[in-house]
Amino acid sequence: MSRIGKQPIEIPSGVTVTVSDGDVRVKGAKGESALSVPAGIAVTVADNQVIVERTGDSKELRALHGMVRSRVANMVAGVTTGFQKVLELHGVGFRAAMQGTTLSMNLGGAKAFEYHVPDGVTVSVQDNINITVEGVDSQQVGEVAAEIRDYYPPEPYKGKGVRYRDEYVRRKAGKSVSA
């Protein structure tokens, strides 16, 4: 039995969870989220709790059991409080700005990189160097933050690049001249 999968999920007040035809829908103050449950996994709502169970004992179902439970728990947390990732730009001339639903970033080169923000996620820029990604779906928020970071990952020699807040970048020593 999955240690994570067998734990029930408490439903806070103001959140509604509906299960129908293999789909789980969670609706709350911040928005709405949906998940298609794979075959072999059963999700039920009883006594203000969500319970995730599996119908068999195959290796695949054991793996999916904990994953589905975690996804449903993240959906409940997302519609209650939401998820947020903060990115920082480090480097001379590195800056960002929002233009409608497009994030425009100058990352030290001649041309600006543009990222079109998908629906369900909001991106805001503070002080031209701090990018905040917010949304209801933790997977989508993480994916958008990772795609923005991929434009210029932090490099180990000067530390320039797009990094997560509180991310530690291991610095390397540059070449030294031997006499």
C-alpha positions in Angstrom: 0.0 0.0 0.0 1.3 3.4 -0.9 2.2 5.5 2.2 1.2 8.7 0.4 -1.7 7.2 -1.5 -3.6 5.9 1.5 -3.7 9.2 3.3 -7.1 11.0 3.0 -7.2 14.6 1.8 -9.1 17.0 4.0 -11.5 19.3 2.1 -11.4 22.9 3.5 -14.6 25.0 3.7 -15.4 26.8 0.5 -13.9 24.1 -1.7 -16.1 21.6 -3.6 -14.8 18.3 -5.0 -16.8 16.4 -7.6 -15.9 13.0 -9.1 -17.6 11.8 -12.3 -16.6 9.4 -15.1 -13.0 9.2 -14.1 -12.6 13.0 -13.8 -12.0 15.0 -10.6 -13.0 18.6 -10.5 -12.0 20.9 -7.6 -13.5 24.4 -7.3 -12.5 27.0 -4.8 -12.0 30.7 -4.2 -8.9 31.0 -6.5 -10.4 29.1 -9.4 -11.1 25.7 -10.8 -8.9 22.7 -11.6 -9.6 19.3 -13.2 -7.7 15.9 -13.4 -8.4 12.9 -15.5 -7.9 9.8 -13.3 -6.2 6.8 -14.9 -7.9 3.4 -15.1 -7.4 1.3 -12.0 -7.5 4.3 -9.6 -10.7 5.1 -7.8 -11.4 8.5 -6.2 -14.3 9.0 -3.7 -15.5 11.8 -1.6 -16.9 11.0 1.8 -17.2 12.9 5.2 -15.4 16.0 3.9 -12.4 13.9 2.7 -11.1 12.7 -0.6 -10.0 9.1 -0.6 -7.8 7.6 -3.4 -7.7 3.8 -3.8 -6.4 1.4 -6.4 -8.2 -1.6 -7.8 -5.2 -3.9 -8.3 -1.7 -4.4 -7.0 0.4 -4.1 -10.2 3.6 -2.1 -10.2 2.1 0.6 -12.4 -1.0 1.0 -10.2 1.2 1.2 -7.1 3.1 4.1 -8.7 0.0 5.9 -9.9 -1.7 5.6 -6.5 0.6 8.1 -4.7 0.9 10.3 -7.8 -2.9 10.8 -8.2 -3.3 11.4 -4.5 -0.6 14.1 -4.6 -2.1 15.7 -7.7 -5.5 15.9 -6.0 -4.0 17.3 -2.8 -2.2 19.9 -4.9 -5.5 20.8 -6.7 -7.2 21.4 -3.3 -4.2 23.5 -2.1 -4.2 25.4 -5.5 -7.8 26.5 -5.4 -7.4 27.5 -1.7 -4.1 29.4 -1.6 -2.6 29.1 -5.1 1.1 28.4 -6.1 3.8 30.9 -6.7 7.4 30.8 -8.1 9.7 33.8 -8.1 12.6 34.1 -10.6 15.4 36.7 -10.5 17.5 38.1 -13.3 21.2 38.4 -12.5 23.5 40.2 -15.0 24.3 43.6 -16.4 21.6 44.8 -18.7 19.2 41.9 -17.7 15.7 43.2 -17.4 12.1 42.1 -18.0 8.7 43.7 -18.7 5.2 42.5 -19.3 3.5 43.7 -22.5 -0.1 42.4 -22.3 0.2 38.6 -22.0 3.8 38.5 -23.3 6.9 38.6 -21.1 9.7 40.4 -22.8 13.2 39.8 -21.4 16.5 41.5 -22.3 19.2 39.0 -21.3 22.3 40.8 -22.4 22.1 40.1 -26.1 21.0 42.2 -29.1 17.4 40.9 -29.2 14.8 40.5 -26.6 13.3 37.1 -25.8 9.5 37.0 -25.7 7.4 34.4 -23.8 3.7 34.1 -24.3 2.0 33.3 -21.0 -0.5 30.5 -21.2 -4.0 30.7 -19.8 -4.4 29.8 -16.1 -1.1 31.4 -15.1 -0.4 35.0 -14.3 3.1 36.5 -14.6 4.1 39.8 -13.1 7.4 41.8 -13.0 8.7 43.8 -10.1 11.7 46.2 -10.2 12.5 44.9 -13.8 14.4 41.9 -12.4 11.9 39.9 -10.3 9.5 37.7 -12.2 6.6 36.2 -10.3 4.6 33.2 -11.7 1.3 32.4 -10.0 -1.5 30.0 -10.7 -3.9 27.3 -9.4 -2.1 24.3 -11.0 1.3 23.6 -9.4 2.4 21.6 -12.4 1.6 24.4 -14.8 3.2 27.1 -12.6 6.4 25.0 -12.4 6.5 24.3 -16.1 6.1 28.1 -17.0 8.8 29.0 -14.5 11.1 26.3 -15.9 10.5 27.5 -19.5 11.3 31.1 -18.5 14.5 29.9 -16.8 15.6 27.9 -19.8 16.1 31.1 -21.8 19.3 31.8 -19.9 20.1 29.3 -17.1 22.6 30.6 -14.5 26.2 30.0 -15.5 28.8 29.0 -13.0 31.6 31.5 -13.8 29.9 34.9 -13.4 26.6 33.8 -12.0 24.6 35.5 -14.7 21.3 34.2 -15.8 17.7 33.6 -14.8 17.4 31.7 -11.4 14.8 30.8 -8.9 14.7 32.9 -5.7 16.9 31.3 -3.1 18.6 29.1 -5.7 22.3 28.6 -4.9 24.6 28.7 -8.0 27.9 26.9 -7.4 30.6 29.2 -8.7 33.7 28.0 -10.4 37.1 29.6 -10.4 38.2 31.1 -13.7 41.5 30.4 -15.5 44.5 31.4 -13.5 47.8 32.5 -15.0 50.8 30.4 -13.7 54.1 32.2 -13.5 
